[in-house]
Amino acid sequence: MTAPWDGDRTIRPGDPRRTGAPPLATSDTVHHCPFDFAEGLEFDPTLRRLMTEEPVARVTLSYGEGTAWLVTRYEDVRLVTTDRRFSRAAVAGRNFPRMTPAPIVQSESINLLDPPASSRLRRLVAQAFTAPRVEAMRPAIQRIVDGLLDEMADHGPPADLVAHLSSRLPLTTICEVLDIPEDDRPELRRRAMAMMATGAATKEAAIQAKAELRAYFKELTQVRRASPGEDLISHLATARDGEERLGPDELAVMAMVLMMTGHDTSTYQLSNITYTLLTHPEQLAKLRARPERLPDALEELLRFIPFRKGVGIPRIALEDVRIGDVTIRAGDTVHVSYLAANRDPARFPNPDELDLDRSPAPHMTFGWGVHHCIGAPLAVMELRLAIGTLLARFPGLRLAVPAERVRWNDESIWRYPYELPVAW
């Protein structure tokens, strides 16, 4: 069902009709949302129109069966992600609406558990991410950063920041933390990327990559449990909460998830943050003048940058729940958009402006509630060390090509440049 655009026909600057996409329909419309927008780091116009005109909307995605609700307002997203009337566990076994041909999430993953089952796993895994343990990783991460930037300096300008830093630091760091053999890392990276592809023709490759990764980590975790060392997998294998410990499948899946998520966010955000700073010279000047503001500046950059597309793992309503003007029925699938929540004007004044002087406020880039990313402190440390060192080492850092010539990924759920040529 399609309805005409109501009201004033004047198209003003910033009006979603300027995007060329069809106008939104009435509230009973089911919107098809491929979430395939990939023009740099511009905000997805379809998502913007939904969050503006129909913040609780019924949608279909490119894969999966049936419809889902899409919730976009900050407070509504917080409700869905914290209210136990919405269940991640109930997603298991469903062919739910999604962005990828095959589901990415593992059936035993902590991401498909509800409290108290998820609480048990989080308590065990959190033992490997305590503040002292993360802080103890700082010298090693700094050495990796320094070494990579030494190589970039020796290469000389122009240099590709993706090849020299973004694609190497997070993967090297998480693999060092997990003690994954260096020769295995390129193939693990290839398989992880295959799982994130959105094209219909990639389904079999994604399924195969998922099975291969699972088999690899099952074997690796068995070895670490039998002969633990000082690495993160060994800490997970020996972690106990009373008499509880991770089972064999739980341990293998958790190690696999840590490898994938431990480099994804940081890899893409290193490039995205650098690109954003270099294309916002006034904001970059503020940061250069007050480098001690980097921690708060990074929080604003993480809020502002739409580093992925669309949505992730949904939830299932266990009973009827009223959100705004909409009643979500028991059994309905519900997606939330952290991207939209990060741009909610009710939470962030002038949300479409990058403002490094903005007062810090909790964003949702690492999720919310019981499924907030456990490894977020490690990712933030990597970003602080990498961006801080990069700006200090290369005070004249700039793009080596016009911004419009930067090529952006359009093949997966992530948004990032394939290359980022820089000079100094």
Secondary structure by P-SEA (a helix, b strand, c coil): ccccccccccccccccccccccccccccbbbbbcccccccccccaaaaaaaacccccccccccccbbbbbbccaaaaaaaaccccccccccccccccccccccccccccccccccaaaaaaaaaaaccccaaaaaaaaaaaaaaaaaaaaaaaaacccccccccccccaaaaaaaaaacccccccaaaaaaaaaaacccccaaaaaaaaaaaaaaaaaaaaaaaaacccccaaaaaaacccccccccaaaaaaaaaaaaaaccaaaaaaaaaaaaaaaaaaaaaaaaaacccaaaaaaaaaaacccccccccbbbbcccccccccccccccbbbbbbaaaaaacccccccccccccccccccccccccccccccaaaaaaaaaaaaaaaaaaaccccccccccccbbbbcccccccccbbbbcc
